[in-house]
Amino acid sequence: MHTRSAGPLFNEVGAARYENAFIGGPHGQLASLEWILSTLSSSSITGANCLDIGSGSGRPVCSTLAAAGHRVLGVDVSEAMVAFASEHVPLATFTRADIRDFKVEENQKYDVVTSYFGLIAEISQQEILETLKKIGHEMLKPGGIFVWATVPVDVNLEEIMWMGKPVVVSNLAKDAAVEAVRDVAGLQIVNVVEEKFKPEKAVEAGICAEEDVWVEDHLYIWARKSA
Ligand SMILES: C[S@@+](CC[C@H](N)C(=O)[O-])C[C@H]1O[C@@H](n2cnc3c(N)ncnc32)[C@H](O)[C@@H]1O
């Protein structure tokens, strides 16, 4: 058990409202999904074993990978997110778990691991690094693909307001994030994409007020484990 959990925050935000706030974007997420699908296809991998950490509503990440014929497990600490994703993305499987406690069986390694903004809330920098280590050394198969999306700022357990709600966050700055994927997870960096995104539809979605949303820096790291 952990003293902090992002579950209550994301139960409160709600999967449908979260999805409405991010619908149609961010572009970097869609671009990285295209890269995953084209890499699997050019390696002739069908029915790939995929794990999405912090899977949220299940769309577009789990839905896209599952629609392409891959076996997808979404892990999320919020019951509300898991219930919504299970109902709306029936081609994938979802389970409620905190990734810090998630055990990987020896015979259950993944061809693809993704985490889009799922390692930020109510987690420390140290726990982010431990999770990256687990992804690179325990979860991925040789040749496996990893995409990590985060907000590149050097903060450790700082309380901020996010979409009008208080949350304790941690993140790594861009260079430290890239280094961590390379040196802690032990993966080869394929691409680093930076993007600015303003979740302005969060206001329409009823999550928060106009003054609670601003332009966020997003960082996408595409990486592979050596074969
Ligand atoms: C910002 S949302 C992103 C959702 C989805 N990945 C997307 O990009 O649309 C972060 C999600 O990660 C989940 N999450 C946060 N910390 C987690 C943890 N330690 N273990 C599992 N899920 C977590 C939250 O419940 C939430 O659904």
The ligand as a MOL file (V3000), in Angstrom:
LIG
                    3D

  0  0  0     0  0            999 V3000
M  V30 BEGIN CTAB
M  V30 COUNTS 27 29 0 0 0
M  V30 BEGIN ATOM
M  V30 1 C -3.6320 12.0100 -17.0040 0
M  V30 2 S -4.4980 10.4790 -17.0510 0 CHG=1
M  V30 3 C -4.0390 9.8400 -18.6540 0
M  V30 4 C -4.9600 8.7690 -19.1700 0
M  V30 5 C -4.5410 8.1430 -20.4900 0
M  V30 6 N -3.2320 7.5170 -20.4020 0
M  V30 7 C -4.5320 9.1900 -21.5820 0
M  V30 8 O -3.4610 9.6360 -22.0010 0
M  V30 9 O -5.6170 9.5950 -22.0040 0 CHG=-1
M  V30 10 C -3.4960 9.5150 -15.9640 0
M  V30 11 C -4.1080 8.1400 -15.6500 0
M  V30 12 O -3.1190 7.3760 -14.9520 0
M  V30 13 C -3.7120 6.7370 -13.8390 0
M  V30 14 N -2.6520 6.5520 -12.8280 0
M  V30 15 C -1.9940 7.5160 -12.1520 0
M  V30 16 N -1.0930 6.9840 -11.3130 0
M  V30 17 C -1.1650 5.6260 -11.4890 0
M  V30 18 C -0.4910 4.5160 -10.8890 0
M  V30 19 N 0.4440 4.6870 -9.9390 0
M  V30 20 N -0.8200 3.2630 -11.2950 0
M  V30 21 C -1.7780 3.0740 -12.2450 0
M  V30 22 N -2.4610 4.0880 -12.8200 0
M  V30 23 C -2.1650 5.3530 -12.4550 0
M  V30 24 C -4.8280 7.6900 -13.4080 0
M  V30 25 O -5.8250 7.0460 -12.6470 0
M  V30 26 C -5.3310 8.2080 -14.7560 0
M  V30 27 O -6.3590 7.4190 -15.2870 0
M  V30 END ATOM
M  V30 BEGIN BOND
M  V30 1 1 1 2
M  V30 2 1 2 3
M  V30 3 1 2 10
M  V30 4 1 3 4
M  V30 5 1 4 5
M  V30 6 1 5 6
M  V30 7 1 5 7
M  V30 8 2 7 8
M  V30 9 1 7 9
M  V30 10 1 10 11
M  V30 11 1 11 12
M  V30 12 1 11 26
M  V30 13 1 12 13
M  V30 14 1 13 14
M  V30 15 1 13 24
M  V30 16 1 14 15
M  V30 17 1 14 23
M  V30 18 2 15 16
M  V30 19 1 16 17
M  V30 20 1 17 18
M  V30 21 2 17 23
M  V30 22 1 18 19
M  V30 23 2 18 20
M  V30 24 1 20 21
M  V30 25 2 21 22
M  V30 26 1 22 23
M  V30 27 1 24 25
M  V30 28 1 24 26
M  V30 29 1 26 27
M  V30 END BOND
M  V30 END CTAB
M  END
